[in-house]
Amino acid sequence: MNPAQPDPAVTASVVICVYTDKRWFDIVAAVESVAAQDVAAAETIVVVDHNDALLERASRTFGPRGVRVLPSVHRQGLSGARNTAVEAATGEIIVFLDDDAAARPGWLRALLTPYADPAVIGVGGIAHPRWPERRPVMLPGYAPDNRDATGELDWVVGCTYTGQPTTAAEMRNLMGCNMSLRAEVFKRVGGFAEDIGRIGKNPLGCEETELCIRATQAYKKDGRPARILFEPRAAVDHRVSEDRVHWEYLRRRSWAEGLSKAAVAGLVGSDDALSTERGYVAGVLPKGVLRELLRRRPKGAAAIVYCLGWTAAGYLRGRLPGATAHVRLPASNAGA
């Protein structure tokens, strides 16, 4: 072990939420990537989201390896599965890795090291897309042939996008496929809002954004420092399935993002809910359109405009009276 990089002085529960055996080989790769880290997790938890056959298969495969395999006991969907893991986890830090993402070497150490600062409540890393073949023309990027390069719309496929930091920095919220939070955060503010979480292929989301904003607001109200960090050395490879590289998925995902942001704004206020997005829309997207046009990639430029339009439409729809009235916050455990 490199003496300049001592083991982080915190324990971690790594959580992988799964819902379909169609991702079986991805699930196996995710679990194996955690086991291969140079820092051992206190435990790895696989939560199966209301799929008995997958639960049996996962238990049979991973149980002998020391992995905890649990059925989700909450509402069907990613947020419910995550909340199941939060309630069962024993680590000081709860780390979330998507079922179709594989961690690169050094990932867990990079996520955990910043927690030496007691003010740090969350740390997230970078997600590199792994395309079915190569970057599709309808997802623009600075370097389409560079497998690790970002693009302005890569958030559509759950990956790090152009406009996010490129070095370690504070940020408003974490990205769900590669994130970690102190267990005490959930005790303080409750879990993920299950009304806005993903269910199967339903592209609604933003539950991570809402939770991070809610946590920061709560700590600030208590007069406690709270830092959420982006650490690019904590890297994962996130597989992009074939069904996500088409215009129809871009439309559905953008519309859902707008609806989700509207729901988040209703919960935590529009100032915090849209603080990052304002700079992205005003600064990042126009530069992307201009670059794509200058490089004679009209489909990339059109995709940015198309995506922005559908996201804005979804947001406006979600802000209509009563449109997100069903969305509720989970109960807080503060003071428990």
Beta strands, then each sheet from edge to edge (+ up, - down):
strand 1: 12-18
strand 2: 43-48
strand 3: 68-71
strand 4: 93-97
strand 5: 101-103
strand 6: 120-130
strand 7: 169-170
strand 8: 178-182
strand 9: 227-239
sheet 1: 3+ 2+ 1+ 4+ 8- 6+ 9+ 5-
sheet 2: 3+ 2+ 1+ 4+ 8- 6+ 9+ 7-
end
